Amino acid sequence: MNYKDLEGIIPAVIVPMRSDYSIDFDAFEHYLEWVVAQKPVGLAVNVDTGEGPYLTMEERGQVIRSAKKVAEGKCFIVAGVGGPSTMAAVANAKAAQEAGADTLLIFPTPAYLNDPLDDRIPYLYHKAIIEAVNLPIVAFQLGLVFGGANFTPSSLEKLLELPQIIGIKDASFDAQIFVAACDIVRRANHPITLLSGNDPFMLESFLLGASGGLLGFGAVGVGLLNEMLTAVREKRFNEAAAMQPKVQGFCDYIYAKPYGDYRARAKAALVVMGLLSPEVTYVRPPFLSLWDVEKENARQAVSAAGLLNIANR
């Protein structure tokens, strides 16, 4: 695959969990069938939305295999991998490739928080992964609120010299950082797709230069996002703007503060959409499961978005 394949909506999908925090793979595949029917270009698994950092290596492999089975021939699989050490990241990348991932999203490592950040740290981290696997790479800057780190401008410029990097997801949740990333991507020495991960300003990020979105909101709003991005691509800007209250309004429920609860809210929303049962809305600790708290709020948000019991339509 190449950078053009990334242009579009790539939902970061949830994983249904039982009360013992085990993954219900039957429910997962049923949910993915609905997601894939909305025609995303890819599925992102084992990322923050899918609780990837909290899963075992065996679970991450099974998540990739299950997603691959559902998506085969319809869309590709992006697998999140990371360290914190380079050796751990390389091992995780090899396991993701063996499980069937088509491309890798490389999580930032806490080493990026070194101040000042030596440009060689992210460059060599990615280079080691690239040398260990035969897959294209999506770089990733992730806001501190999610335990991530952002690149400095010089470190991002250096990183994008690696030709195997075909995309970058900006989930800085910071408009200034996003705009700076847009400029750096435009100046890179090879084509790179800029993917928005900025759920609080999705339409704005499409208008400013993102040609796709790898978004946690896509777990529940993939169809809405496809409509909005298509309107932007076709320069139907008035239609895209008219969609904003419904699309961003639903997203603002999922990403209400505290941000860390967005996975639990997404699972609650999927219940009232008819895609999950309450018994599989648990999230892995230390985060909290919130079905009882959020079910009425979720119903109101889903109803406003016109997606109540969408699975039965």
HUNOR-V573875 format. One record per residue. N is the residue number from 1. RES is the residue in three letters. SS is DSSP state (alpha for helix, beta for strand, coil for the rest). OMEGA is omega as a letter, one per 40 degrees, with the letter a starting at -180 (none if undefined). NEAR is the number of other C-alpha atoms within 12 Angstrom. Layout:
BEGIN
n->{N | N}
res->{RES | RES}
ss->{SS | SS}
omega->{OMEGA | OMEGA}
near->{NEAR | NEAR}
END
This chain:
BEGIN
n->{1 | 2 | 3 | 4 | 5 | 6 | 7 | 8 | 9 | 10 | 11 | 12 | 13 | 14 | 15 | 16 | 17 | 18 | 19 | 20 | 21 | 22 | 23 | 24 | 25 | 26 | 27 | 28 | 29 | 30 | 31 | 32 | 33 | 34 | 35 | 36 | 37 | 38 | 39 | 40 | 41 | 42 | 43 | 44 | 45 | 46 | 47 | 48 | 49 | 50 | 51 | 52 | 53 | 54 | 55 | 56 | 57 | 58 | 59 | 60 | 61 | 62 | 63 | 64 | 65 | 66 | 67 | 68 | 69 | 70 | 71 | 72 | 73 | 74 | 75 | 76 | 77 | 78 | 79 | 80 | 81 | 82 | 83 | 84 | 85 | 86 | 87 | 88 | 89 | 90 | 91 | 92 | 93 | 94 | 95 | 96 | 97 | 98 | 99 | 100 | 101 | 102 | 103 | 104 | 105 | 106 | 107 | 108 | 109 | 110 | 111 | 112 | 113 | 114 | 115 | 116 | 117 | 118 | 119 | 120 | 121 | 122 | 123 | 124 | 125 | 126 | 127 | 128 | 129 | 130 | 131 | 132 | 133 | 134 | 135 | 136 | 137 | 138 | 139 | 140 | 141 | 142 | 143 | 144 | 145 | 146 | 147 | 148 | 149 | 150 | 151 | 152 | 153 | 154 | 155 | 156 | 157 | 158 | 159 | 160 | 161 | 162 | 163 | 164 | 165 | 166 | 167 | 168 | 169 | 170 | 171 | 172 | 173 | 174 | 175 | 176 | 177 | 178 | 179 | 180 | 181 | 182 | 183 | 184 | 185 | 186 | 187 | 188 | 189 | 190 | 191 | 192 | 193 | 194 | 195 | 196 | 197 | 198 | 199 | 200 | 201 | 202 | 203 | 204 | 205 | 206 | 207 | 208 | 209 | 210 | 211 | 212 | 213 | 214 | 215 | 216 | 217 | 218 | 219 | 220 | 221 | 222 | 223 | 224 | 225 | 226 | 227 | 228 | 229 | 230 | 231 | 232 | 233 | 234 | 235 | 236 | 237 | 238 | 239 | 240 | 241 | 242 | 243 | 244 | 245 | 246 | 247 | 248 | 249 | 250 | 251 | 252 | 253 | 254 | 255 | 256 | 257 | 258 | 259 | 260 | 261 | 262 | 263 | 264 | 265 | 266 | 267 | 268 | 269 | 270 | 271 | 272 | 273 | 274 | 275 | 276 | 277 | 278 | 279 | 280 | 281 | 282 | 283 | 284 | 285 | 286 | 287 | 288 | 289 | 290 | 291 | 292 | 293 | 294 | 295 | 296 | 297 | 298 | 299 | 300 | 301 | 302 | 303 | 304 | 305 | 306 | 307 | 308 | 309 | 310 | 311 | 312 | 313}
res->{MET | ASN | TYR | LYS | ASP | LEU | GLU | GLY | ILE | ILE | PRO | ALA | VAL | ILE | VAL | PRO | MET | ARG | SER | ASP | TYR | SER | ILE | ASP | PHE | ASP | ALA | PHE | GLU | HIS | TYR | LEU | GLU | TRP | VAL | VAL | ALA | GLN | LYS | PRO | VAL | GLY | LEU | ALA | VAL | ASN | VAL | ASP | THR | GLY | GLU | GLY | PRO | TYR | LEU | THR | MET | GLU | GLU | ARG | GLY | GLN | VAL | ILE | ARG | SER | ALA | LYS | LYS | VAL | ALA | GLU | GLY | LYS | CYS | PHE | ILE | VAL | ALA | GLY | VAL | GLY | GLY | PRO | SER | THR | MET | ALA | ALA | VAL | ALA | ASN | ALA | LYS | ALA | ALA | GLN | GLU | ALA | GLY | ALA | ASP | THR | LEU | LEU | ILE | PHE | PRO | THR | PRO | ALA | TYR | LEU | ASN | ASP | PRO | LEU | ASP | ASP | ARG | ILE | PRO | TYR | LEU | TYR | HIS | LYS | ALA | ILE | ILE | GLU | ALA | VAL | ASN | LEU | PRO | ILE | VAL | ALA | PHE | GLN | LEU | GLY | LEU | VAL | PHE | GLY | GLY | ALA | ASN | PHE | THR | PRO | SER | SER | LEU | GLU | LYS | LEU | LEU | GLU | LEU | PRO | GLN | ILE | ILE | GLY | ILE | LYS | ASP | ALA | SER | PHE | ASP | ALA | GLN | ILE | PHE | VAL | ALA | ALA | CYS | ASP | ILE | VAL | ARG | ARG | ALA | ASN | HIS | PRO | ILE | THR | LEU | LEU | SER | GLY | ASN | ASP | PRO | PHE | MET | LEU | GLU | SER | PHE | LEU | LEU | GLY | ALA | SER | GLY | GLY | LEU | LEU | GLY | PHE | GLY | ALA | VAL | GLY | VAL | GLY | LEU | LEU | ASN | GLU | MET | LEU | THR | ALA | VAL | ARG | GLU | LYS | ARG | PHE | ASN | GLU | ALA | ALA | ALA | MET | GLN | PRO | LYS | VAL | GLN | GLY | PHE | CYS | ASP | TYR | ILE | TYR | ALA | LYS | PRO | TYR | GLY | ASP | TYR | ARG | ALA | ARG | ALA | LYS | ALA | ALA | LEU | VAL | VAL | MET | GLY | LEU | LEU | SER | PRO | GLU | VAL | THR | TYR | VAL | ARG | PRO | PRO | PHE | LEU | SER | LEU | TRP | ASP | VAL | GLU | LYS | GLU | ASN | ALA | ARG | GLN | ALA | VAL | SER | ALA | ALA | GLY | LEU | LEU | ASN | ILE | ALA | ASN | ARG}
ss->{coil | coil | alpha | alpha | alpha | alpha | coil | coil | beta | beta | beta | beta | coil | coil | coil | coil | beta | coil | coil | coil | coil | coil | beta | coil | alpha | alpha | alpha | alpha | alpha | alpha | alpha | alpha | alpha | alpha | alpha | alpha | alpha | coil | coil | coil | coil | beta | beta | beta | beta | coil | coil | coil | coil | coil | coil | alpha | alpha | alpha | coil | coil | alpha | alpha | alpha | alpha | alpha | alpha | alpha | alpha | alpha | alpha | alpha | alpha | alpha | alpha | alpha | coil | coil | coil | coil | beta | beta | beta | beta | beta | beta | coil | coil | coil | coil | alpha | alpha | alpha | alpha | alpha | alpha | alpha | alpha | alpha | alpha | alpha | alpha | alpha | alpha | coil | coil | coil | beta | beta | beta | beta | coil | coil | coil | alpha | alpha | alpha | alpha | coil | coil | coil | coil | coil | alpha | alpha | alpha | alpha | alpha | alpha | alpha | alpha | alpha | alpha | alpha | alpha | alpha | alpha | coil | coil | coil | beta | beta | beta | beta | beta | beta | beta | coil | alpha | alpha | alpha | coil | coil | coil | coil | coil | coil | alpha | alpha | alpha | alpha | alpha | alpha | alpha | coil | coil | coil | coil | coil | beta | beta | beta | beta | beta | beta | beta | coil | coil | coil | alpha | alpha | alpha | alpha | alpha | alpha | alpha | alpha | alpha | alpha | alpha | alpha | alpha | coil | coil | coil | coil | coil | beta | beta | beta | beta | coil | coil | alpha | alpha | alpha | alpha | alpha | alpha | alpha | alpha | alpha | alpha | coil | coil | coil | beta | beta | beta | beta | coil | coil | alpha | alpha | alpha | alpha | alpha | alpha | alpha | alpha | alpha | alpha | alpha | alpha | alpha | alpha | alpha | alpha | coil | coil | coil | alpha | alpha | alpha | alpha | alpha | alpha | alpha | alpha | alpha | alpha | alpha | alpha | alpha | alpha | alpha | alpha | alpha | alpha | coil | coil | coil | coil | alpha | alpha | alpha | alpha | alpha | alpha | alpha | alpha | alpha | alpha | alpha | alpha | alpha | alpha | coil | coil | coil | coil | coil | alpha | alpha | alpha | beta | coil | coil | coil | coil | coil | coil | coil | coil | coil | alpha | alpha | alpha | alpha | alpha | alpha | alpha | alpha | alpha | alpha | alpha | alpha | alpha | alpha | coil | coil | coil | coil | coil | alpha | alpha | alpha | coil}
omega->{i | a | a | a | a | a | a | a | i | a | i | a | i | i | i | a | i | a | i | i | i | a | i | a | i | i | i | a | i | i | a | i | i | a | a | i | i | i | i | i | i | i | i | a | i | i | a | i | i | i | a | a | a | i | i | i | i | i | i | i | i | i | i | a | i | i | a | i | a | a | a | i | a | i | a | a | i | i | i | i | i | a | f | i | i | a | i | i | i | i | i | i | i | a | i | i | a | a | i | i | i | i | a | i | a | i | i | i | i | i | i | i | i | a | e | a | i | a | a | a | i | a | a | i | i | a | i | i | a | a | a | a | i | a | i | a | i | i | a | i | a | a | a | a | i | a | a | i | i | i | i | i | a | i | i | i | i | a | a | i | a | a | i | i | a | i | i | i | i | i | a | a | a | a | a | i | i | a | i | i | i | a | a | i | a | a | a | a | i | a | a | i | i | i | i | i | a | a | i | i | a | a | a | a | i | a | a | i | i | i | i | i | i | a | i | i | i | i | i | a | a | a | i | i | i | i | a | a | i | i | i | a | a | i | i | a | i | i | i | i | i | i | a | a | a | a | a | i | i | i | a | i | a | a | i | i | e | a | a | i | a | i | i | i | i | i | i | i | a | i | a | i | i | a | i | i | i | a | a | i | a | i | a | i | e | i | a | i | a | a | a | a | a | a | a | i | i | a | i | a | a | i | i | i | i | a | i | i | a | a | a | a | none}
near->{25 | 22 | 26 | 17 | 29 | 42 | 33 | 39 | 47 | 45 | 48 | 44 | 47 | 49 | 48 | 42 | 32 | 24 | 20 | 16 | 25 | 25 | 33 | 28 | 27 | 25 | 31 | 38 | 29 | 26 | 35 | 45 | 27 | 32 | 40 | 36 | 21 | 31 | 28 | 41 | 36 | 44 | 53 | 52 | 50 | 44 | 42 | 45 | 42 | 42 | 40 | 38 | 32 | 26 | 29 | 20 | 26 | 19 | 29 | 36 | 29 | 31 | 44 | 44 | 31 | 32 | 44 | 34 | 27 | 28 | 34 | 22 | 14 | 21 | 33 | 36 | 46 | 47 | 52 | 47 | 49 | 41 | 28 | 24 | 24 | 30 | 21 | 21 | 34 | 30 | 24 | 38 | 43 | 31 | 31 | 41 | 33 | 25 | 29 | 31 | 43 | 37 | 42 | 49 | 47 | 49 | 47 | 43 | 35 | 27 | 28 | 34 | 24 | 17 | 14 | 15 | 22 | 22 | 26 | 24 | 29 | 42 | 34 | 27 | 36 | 45 | 30 | 29 | 41 | 33 | 22 | 25 | 27 | 24 | 31 | 37 | 43 | 44 | 53 | 44 | 43 | 37 | 31 | 21 | 19 | 27 | 23 | 28 | 32 | 40 | 45 | 29 | 26 | 23 | 28 | 40 | 30 | 27 | 39 | 38 | 29 | 31 | 26 | 32 | 41 | 37 | 48 | 48 | 53 | 50 | 43 | 35 | 30 | 27 | 24 | 19 | 27 | 38 | 27 | 25 | 41 | 32 | 20 | 31 | 34 | 23 | 18 | 26 | 18 | 21 | 25 | 40 | 37 | 46 | 44 | 53 | 43 | 39 | 43 | 30 | 32 | 48 | 41 | 28 | 37 | 39 | 28 | 25 | 31 | 39 | 39 | 44 | 48 | 54 | 46 | 46 | 47 | 49 | 51 | 52 | 46 | 38 | 30 | 35 | 43 | 37 | 29 | 38 | 39 | 27 | 23 | 31 | 23 | 14 | 15 | 17 | 21 | 14 | 20 | 29 | 23 | 18 | 27 | 28 | 22 | 27 | 38 | 32 | 29 | 39 | 40 | 32 | 38 | 40 | 32 | 25 | 15 | 17 | 27 | 29 | 33 | 40 | 47 | 44 | 47 | 51 | 48 | 43 | 44 | 48 | 35 | 34 | 34 | 25 | 36 | 36 | 27 | 31 | 26 | 34 | 40 | 37 | 40 | 33 | 21 | 13 | 19 | 23 | 32 | 30 | 32 | 20 | 17 | 31 | 26 | 19 | 24 | 36 | 31 | 22 | 35 | 36 | 23 | 22 | 31 | 22 | 30 | 24 | 20 | 25 | 22 | 11 | 11}
END
